[in-house]
Amino acid sequence: MRIAIVAGPDAGHAFPALALAERAADAGDEAIVFTGQRWHDVAVPVGVRVCQLPGVDDPPTDDVDAGARLSVRAAAMTLDLLEPLRAAAPDLVVSDVLTVCGGWAAAALGIPWVQLSPHPLYEPSRGLPPIGSGRAPADGLFGRAGDALARALTARSLATGERQRRSARAAVGLPPDIPRPDAHLIATLPGLEVLRPDWPATAHLVGPLLWEPTDTEFTVPPGHAPLVMVAPSTAVTGVADLADLAVEALSGRGVRMVVSTIDSDSGSATDSGPATDWLVAGHGRQDHLLAHAAVTICGGGHGMLAKSLLAGVPVVAVPGGGDQWELAQRTRRAGAGLSVRPLSAAALWAAVLEVLGDPAYTRAARAIGESIADTVDPIRVCHRVAASV
């Protein structure tokens, strides 16, 4: 089977697409990933076919907010993608949840498609508070009434977005009705999901789709002190200068630290950062490093969070925007980490010290990681969809 995978260039969305392509190749399928040119040079040498996603690296000047990106820009990119997608002749399209042009183009060409969510399911639910609030479902009559009111207010914004997308599609000659995927791949750990009474029948938990952009190994600082891994957020909405503040907070505290950056031009894993015997900073494999780590400091984005929990490493999250607050609070409620906001060096060290001092955090992280046993193979889901449409 030939699969086309469409995702934007941000690491949190491109990496799961590249990981899925590798899984497809391992299953004997042919996969092509339409994404930003940024990842071409690191993906192609490991056997992943990458093509430029039209319009993703040169957004229009009026593309100023999420509504424009998910409507006006999405419609324009759909038209630009039609010919490259037709030429690829896929049997199935997998479209990232934010890169909706992939699904729209597939529907326009009559190709079956599935939606990939590289994080928990964020669809509204009648049993949950609005996604992004970070709150657990409320107890009691008044609490449930408050959740219902919050859902109603959120629904108005969702309806506005739906109207914007319909209008944008009609403006470029696409049918205004928004196409729906044949299935949803929810690429997270079951332990990061929350119970909802209306789980969609088409949604399948497939586990995190994690991808390493390098084979370089970190040289861990010597000694037996606890190792703290710091992975600043790759998202534009992440907290800035987290690495610098972490160094300030943990310096002289009797720990070892590795600051992991995403780009090779940020420095090598053994030759960048301050020349100390307790700190290494650079670019290397995060999954292998986590085998030595006692705690991870990160922004709370799903990729790093899932990678840490799969390794049984608890997290101190410093959430920024987007879904980082939601994920950080789910992790905190599960007992697998703490969330720091507002951020200060003292608060960050206090959180790290608490996690290091209580093995219950590690046990909870391991339990979430072990929940991957309750997932299904995403490639099998893709095969079933392609065979049934």
FENHUMO-V821068 format. One record per backbone hydrogen bond with DSSP energy under -0.5 kcal/mol. NH is the residue of the N-H (numbers start at 0). CO is the residue of the C=O. E is the energy in kcal/mol with one decimal. If there is no record, write none. Layout:
BEGIN
nh & co & e
NH & CO & E
NH & CO & E
END
This chain:
BEGIN
nh & co & e
2 & 0 & -0.5
2 & 29 & -3.2
3 & 91 & -2.4
4 & 31 & -3.0
5 & 93 & -3.0
6 & 33 & -2.4
12 & 9 & -2.2
13 & 9 & -3.4
14 & 10 & -2.0
16 & 12 & -1.3
17 & 13 & -2.4
18 & 14 & -2.7
19 & 15 & -2.4
20 & 16 & -1.9
21 & 17 & -1.9
22 & 18 & -2.1
23 & 19 & -2.5
24 & 20 & -2.4
25 & 21 & -2.3
26 & 22 & -1.3
27 & 24 & -1.6
28 & 23 & -2.7
29 & 0 & -2.6
31 & 2 & -2.2
32 & 48 & -2.8
33 & 4 & -3.3
33 & 31 & -0.6
34 & 32 & -0.7
34 & 50 & -2.1
38 & 35 & -1.3
39 & 36 & -1.6
40 & 36 & -0.5
42 & 38 & -1.9
43 & 39 & -2.3
45 & 42 & -1.0
46 & 43 & -2.1
47 & 42 & -2.0
48 & 30 & -0.6
48 & 46 & -0.6
49 & 47 & -0.5
50 & 32 & -3.0
52 & 34 & -2.2
53 & 51 & -0.7
55 & 52 & -1.9
62 & 59 & -1.7
63 & 61 & -1.9
68 & 64 & -2.0
69 & 65 & -2.1
70 & 67 & -0.9
72 & 67 & -2.6
73 & 67 & -0.5
74 & 70 & -2.5
75 & 71 & -2.0
76 & 72 & -2.6
77 & 73 & -1.8
78 & 74 & -1.6
79 & 75 & -1.7
80 & 76 & -1.8
81 & 77 & -1.1
82 & 78 & -0.5
83 & 79 & -0.6
84 & 80 & -2.6
85 & 81 & -2.5
86 & 82 & -2.5
87 & 83 & -1.7
88 & 84 & -1.1
89 & 84 & -0.6
90 & 1 & -2.7
91 & 1 & -1.2
92 & 111 & -2.0
93 & 3 & -3.1
94 & 92 & -0.5
94 & 113 & -2.7
95 & 5 & -2.9
96 & 115 & -2.2
99 & 97 & -1.1
101 & 98 & -1.7
103 & 99 & -2.4
104 & 100 & -2.7
105 & 101 & -2.0
106 & 102 & -2.5
107 & 103 & -2.1
108 & 104 & -1.6
109 & 105 & -0.5
109 & 106 & -0.9
110 & 105 & -2.9
113 & 92 & -2.4
114 & 182 & -2.5
115 & 94 & -2.5
116 & 114 & -0.6
116 & 184 & -3.1
117 & 115 & -0.7
118 & 116 & -1.3
127 & 124 & -1.1
132 & 129 & -1.8
142 & 138 & -0.5
143 & 139 & -2.5
144 & 140 & -2.1
145 & 141 & -2.2
146 & 142 & -2.0
147 & 143 & -2.2
148 & 144 & -2.3
149 & 145 & -2.3
150 & 146 & -2.5
151 & 147 & -2.1
152 & 148 & -2.1
153 & 149 & -2.3
154 & 150 & -2.5
155 & 151 & -1.1
156 & 152 & -1.0
157 & 153 & -2.2
158 & 154 & -2.4
159 & 155 & -1.8
160 & 156 & -2.2
161 & 157 & -2.1
162 & 158 & -2.1
163 & 159 & -2.2
164 & 160 & -2.3
165 & 161 & -2.2
166 & 162 & -2.4
167 & 163 & -2.5
168 & 164 & -2.4
169 & 165 & -2.3
170 & 166 & -2.0
171 & 167 & -0.9
171 & 168 & -0.8
172 & 169 & -1.3
173 & 168 & -2.6
181 & 112 & -2.9
182 & 112 & -0.5
183 & 201 & -2.9
184 & 114 & -3.4
185 & 183 & -0.7
185 & 203 & -3.1
186 & 116 & -2.7
186 & 184 & -0.9
187 & 185 & -1.7
190 & 367 & -0.5
191 & 188 & -2.4
192 & 189 & -1.4
198 & 195 & -0.7
202 & 199 & -1.5
203 & 183 & -2.6
205 & 185 & -2.1
205 & 203 & -0.7
206 & 185 & -0.8
206 & 187 & -0.9
209 & 207 & -0.8
212 & 210 & -0.5
218 & 268 & -0.5
219 & 217 & -0.8
227 & 225 & -0.5
227 & 255 & -3.0
228 & 226 & -0.5
228 & 294 & -2.4
229 & 257 & -3.0
230 & 228 & -0.5
230 & 296 & -2.9
237 & 234 & -1.7
241 & 238 & -0.7
244 & 240 & -2.0
245 & 241 & -2.5
246 & 242 & -2.3
247 & 243 & -2.1
248 & 244 & -2.7
249 & 245 & -2.3
250 & 246 & -1.6
252 & 249 & -2.0
255 & 225 & -2.9
256 & 277 & -3.1
257 & 227 & -2.2
258 & 279 & -2.8
259 & 229 & -3.2
259 & 257 & -0.7
260 & 258 & -0.6
260 & 281 & -3.4
265 & 262 & -1.6
266 & 263 & -1.6
268 & 282 & -0.7
271 & 267 & -0.8
271 & 280 & -0.7
275 & 273 & -1.6
275 & 278 & -0.6
279 & 256 & -1.9
280 & 271 & -1.1
281 & 258 & -2.4
282 & 266 & -0.6
284 & 215 & -2.8
288 & 284 & -1.3
289 & 285 & -2.1
290 & 287 & -1.0
291 & 288 & -2.2
292 & 288 & -0.6
293 & 226 & -3.1
294 & 226 & -1.1
295 & 313 & -2.2
296 & 228 & -3.3
297 & 295 & -0.6
297 & 315 & -1.7
298 & 230 & -0.8
304 & 300 & -2.2
305 & 301 & -3.2
306 & 302 & -2.1
307 & 303 & -2.2
308 & 304 & -2.4
309 & 305 & -2.5
310 & 306 & -1.1
311 & 308 & -1.4
312 & 307 & -2.9
313 & 293 & -0.5
313 & 311 & -0.5
314 & 335 & -1.9
315 & 295 & -3.3
316 & 314 & -0.6
316 & 337 & -2.9
317 & 297 & -2.8
320 & 236 & -2.4
323 & 320 & -1.6
326 & 322 & -2.4
327 & 323 & -2.5
328 & 324 & -2.2
329 & 325 & -1.9
330 & 326 & -2.2
331 & 327 & -2.3
332 & 328 & -2.6
333 & 329 & -1.7
334 & 331 & -1.4
335 & 330 & -2.0
337 & 314 & -2.0
339 & 316 & -2.8
340 & 338 & -0.6
347 & 343 & -2.4
348 & 344 & -2.4
349 & 345 & -2.3
350 & 346 & -1.9
351 & 347 & -2.3
352 & 348 & -2.9
353 & 349 & -2.0
354 & 350 & -2.3
355 & 351 & -2.7
356 & 352 & -1.6
357 & 353 & -0.8
357 & 354 & -0.7
358 & 356 & -0.5
360 & 357 & -1.6
361 & 357 & -0.5
362 & 358 & -2.2
363 & 359 & -2.3
364 & 360 & -2.2
365 & 361 & -2.5
366 & 362 & -2.1
367 & 363 & -2.1
368 & 364 & -2.4
369 & 365 & -2.5
370 & 366 & -0.7
370 & 367 & -1.0
371 & 368 & -1.4
372 & 369 & -1.7
373 & 370 & -2.1
374 & 371 & -1.2
375 & 204 & -2.5
380 & 376 & -1.6
381 & 377 & -2.2
382 & 378 & -2.4
383 & 379 & -2.3
384 & 380 & -2.3
385 & 381 & -2.5
386 & 382 & -2.1
387 & 383 & -1.4
388 & 384 & -1.3
END
